[in-house]
Structure formats: C-alpha cells, structure tokens
C-alpha cells in the first residue's frame, strides 16, 4: 500500500508540474494563445485531480476489500 501511495503522489506531482509548465510558457505569446493555454491547463488540472482522486479511492477500496 505504501508503494502505491508513493506512486500516486509522484504521479500527482508530475501532472502538477506539467500543468505549471503549460501555464508558464516563456513569452512572447499572443494574448489569444495565452488564454487558450490557460484554458487547456485548467482542463488538464481538472482531469489530473479526477485521475488522482480515483486512484486513491481505488486503493482505499481495494484495501478495505482485503480486510
């Protein structure tokens, strides 16, 4: 269980880093491009949170099933 938790945590950090990089691409970007990248980062953030939460839920459910 500890290994799974560490894997989920490291995956979450990698996803957060990727989202951060999309949000903070080097300038100069056109205003419209910057807005679209922000929207994309927002959607990626929602998806990342969903995937991580589902992974954590699956681990807890699996652990409870074994008991």
C-alpha positions in Angstrom: 0.0 0.0 0.0 2.9 2.4 0.8 4.4 1.9 -2.6 1.1 2.6 -4.3 0.6 5.7 -2.3 4.1 6.9 -3.2 3.4 6.1 -6.9 0.2 8.1 -6.8 1.9 11.0 -5.1 4.7 11.1 -7.6 2.3 10.9 -10.5 0.3 13.8 -9.0 3.5 15.9 -8.7 4.4 15.1 -12.3 0.9 16.1 -13.5 1.1 19.3 -11.5 4.5 20.1 -12.9 3.2 19.6 -16.5 0.2 21.9 -15.8 2.5 24.5 -14.3 4.8 24.4 -17.4 1.8 24.9 -19.7 0.6 27.9 -17.6 4.0 29.5 -17.6 5.4 29.0 -21.1 8.0 31.7 -22.0 6.9 34.9 -23.6 6.2 36.3 -26.1 2.8 34.7 -26.7 -0.1 36.3 -28.3 -3.0 37.2 -25.9 -5.3 34.7 -27.5 -2.7 31.9 -27.4 -2.0 32.6 -23.8 -5.8 32.5 -22.9 -6.2 29.2 -24.8 -3.2 27.7 -23.0 -4.7 28.8 -19.6 -8.0 27.1 -20.6 -6.1 23.9 -21.6 -4.2 24.0 -18.3 -7.5 24.4 -16.4 -8.9 21.3 -18.1 -5.7 19.3 -17.6 -5.9 20.3 -13.9 -9.4 19.0 -13.6 -8.5 15.8 -15.3 -5.4 15.3 -13.2 -7.4 15.8 -10.0 -10.0 13.4 -11.1 -7.5 10.7 -12.0 -5.6 11.1 -8.8 -8.7 11.0 -6.7 -10.0 7.9 -8.5 -6.6 6.2 -7.9 -6.7 7.0 -4.2 -10.3 5.8 -4.0 -9.4 2.6 -5.8 -6.5 1.9 -3.4 -8.7 2.5 -0.3 -11.5 0.4 -1.7 -9.0 -2.4 -2.5 -7.5 -2.2 1.0 -11.0 -2.4 2.6 -11.9 -5.3 0.4 -8.9 -7.3 1.6 -9.8 -6.8 5.2 
